[in-house]
Amino acid sequence: MTERLLIEALDKLASNGNCVDLWLRDDDCIEPTEALDAFLGAAARQKIPATLAVIPAHTGEALAKRLESEPGVLVTVHGWSHENHAPASVKKRELGLDRPVEVVEGNLRAGLEKLTRLHEVRLFPMLVPPWNRIDATLIERLPGLGFNALSTFGPEKPAAVTMLNTHVDVIDWHGTRGGRDPELLFAETAALCLPGGVIGVLTHHLVHDDVVADFLDRLFSLTAGHPGCRWRSAADILASPAFPADQEA
């Protein structure tokens, strides 16, 4: 079965008394939808904590009210409006220096303030840049804007704030734009199962298809309660003494 490599990796960790942490980040959240209900329901069935990257400019009270019944969900700041400001020759980005840096800073400050007001204790001051791209100049300024963490995609790098990235993306963005091959996803996750490591799983509930839904159900069922791993919230991982809190260059 396609899960075999992951099962073997987790069993090996457990047999040696080791464990890997898993965390779940879902991007582009705005409002209550059937797709959001399905995603949150799948996570809740296995008690998987979820972190929602919410787009401040397009969200409001409706989402805040929906999440009142989801104690295991955190909210983070997904840029401001998820709007591309890059020229046509450059990859899409909202948080580049295509506008005056003061304008971008103002957007980020407004986004954090708005989501803090809407979600109060559920808000975790982590920035999730749209398209996982942010200019280095802006990273240096994040602490002064009130952010204590940054999450993009791929291996973490030294930065002015602690990074907690995602590493496994369930969507085939450059092909079908649907779910990626589950066998590849399980293999990628297995390869990241290192003692004391952290694996971030990246989802986008608004574009999930049956392939993604099936993969997540299998992943959650396989890993929930397995002694070789544990699902944790972004806040819990960053608060752990074992996590490298100081990643400054």
N, C-alpha and C positions, 0 to 999 in steps of 0.2 A: 504493500500500500504506500501511497505517497507520503504518509506521515512517518514512515519507518526511520528515516535519518534523524528526524527531530526526537522521536522517542528514544533512539539509541544515544543521542547526545545528552538528553536529560537524564537518562538512566545512568550514564557514565558519571555525570556530575554528582548525582545523588549517592552513587556507590562510593565515591571518594569524600563524601561529606561536604560537597560544594553546592552552590546554587547560583543561578543567574536571575536578575531582576528583569521583568517585562513591564512596559508601560504603553498605554494606548492614547494616541493623539488623533482627533478627528477634526479636519479643517473645513472652513467655509460655512460655519453655522451662522444662521441669521434668525430663523423663526421656527415655531413648531410645524412639523410636517409629518406625513406618514413615514417618510424615509427616516427621519430622526427617531420616531417612535420605534421603528423596527431595529435600528442600530442600538439604541439605548436598551431595548428589551433584550436583545441578544447578549449584551454585556451584563445586564442585571441578572439574567438567569444563572450565570456562573460567578456572580459577584465580582466582576471585573471593573475596577475603577477606570473611568474615562475622563480625558481632558479635552474639552471642546475649544477650538480656536475660533472665536466669534469675531465677525466683522463689525466693528462699532458703528460705522455710519449707517448701516442698514438694519440694525436690530433695535428692539425696544422691549416694552413691558411684557409682551406676549411670551417671549422666550423665557424671561425671568420667572414668570408665573408657572410655565411648564416645568421648569427645572426645580421648583420647590419640592416636588415629590421624588427627586433624584439625589439622595444624600451622598452618593459615591461619585458625583460629577463635579469637576472643577472647570472654571472658565478662564481662558487666557485671551490676550489681545492679538488679533490677526490683522496687523496693520491698522489702517483707517477705513478705506473704502474698497480695498482690493482692486485698485485702478492702476492700469499700466501707464507710466509716464516716460518710459524709455523710447528712444527713436527706433524706427523700424529695423535698423540694422543690428540692434542689441536685443538680447533676451529680455522677456517681460520682467518688469520690476516696478514696485511702488516705492521702495525704500532705497533708491539710489540718490545720486546728487544731480538729477535732471531738473530739479527745482531748487530754489534757495534752501539751504540746510535749516534755516529758521522756520520755514514753512513746514518741512517734514517733521521737525521737532514739535511744532505746534499740533500737527495731526496726531502724533503719537501721544502727546500729553493729553489731548482731548479724548482720545480713544480710551486711555487708561482711566481717566476720570469718569467717563460715561459708564464703562462697564463696572467700575467700582460702585457707582451709585446704583446701578441696576441689580447687581449680583452680590454686593456686600461681602460677607465672609466666604462666599463661593469663589470669588475672584482671586486668582493667583497671579502676581505681577510678573508674568513671563511674556516676552514678545515672541510671536510666531510670524515671521515676515511672509507676506504673500509670495508665492512661487519660491519660497525658501531662500530669497536673495535679499541681502542688505549690505550697504556700503560700509567699509571698515570705519570711516569717520563717524558714522551714526552709532556703530557698536560702542565706540569709546564714550559716547554721550548718554548711553542708556541709563547708567546709575543715577545721573543727575535728573533724569526724567521720571524716576520712580520704579524702574524695572530692576529686578534682581536676578533675572535669568533670561536666556535666549535659546530658542529651539529652531533649528533648521533641519536639513537632511544630510546624512552622511557622517563620517567620523568627526568627533568633536575636535576643535582647535583652541589654542590659548586665546582668551579674549578678556575684555574688561569686565564682563559678567560671566557667571557660570553658564556653561552650555549643557543642555540636555537634549540631544538630537533624536530624530527618528532614523531608522536604518532599513526598514522593510516597508516598501510601498505596495499596496495591494492592487493599484490601478496601472494598466498598461497605457500610459499617457501618449506614447509615441506610435502606438499601433491601433488596437481595437477601441481604446479608451474605455474598455470594460475591465473585468477582473483578469488579473494575470494568472498564468498557469499555476494551480495550487502546488504541483510537484516542485516547481522552482521556488515558490514562496516557502515551503517547508524546508527545502534544502538551504536557502539563504538564512533562514532563522536558525537552523541547526549549526551552520558554520559560525554563527555569532555566539554560540553558547560556550562562553569562557567563564571559568571560576571567578565569581565576584563581578561579572560584567553586567552591563545594562543594554537591553535591546528595546528600541522604540518602534512600534508598529504604527504606520501612518494610513489613515483611512479618510474617505470623503463621502459621507453618507448620502449626499444628494445624487451621486452618480453610481452608487452600488447596483450591481446586477445580481442574478442568481449565483454566479460563480463566486463573487465576493461574499455573499451571504453564507453560502455553503462553507467556504474556506474559514470564515470567522467562527462559525458554529463549531467546526472541527477543531480549530486552534484553541478556542476557549475550553471546549470539553476536554481536550487532551492535556492542557496545561493547568487547569484549575485543580489545585490540590496535589499536583505532582511535587514530590520532595526535591526535585532538581531545579525548580523555578518558583517564582512567586510574582504575582501581579501587584503592582504598587502604583499609587498616584504620583504624579510629577512632584508634588510638594513633599511627599514622604521620602522619595528618592533623594531629592536635593537636601533634605534635612538630615539625612543619614550621615553619621560620622565617617563611614567608610567611603562616602562619595567625595571625589576630589573637589572640594569647595573653592579652592583657589586655583583658577586656571589662567591667571593673568600672564600675558607675555612678558 
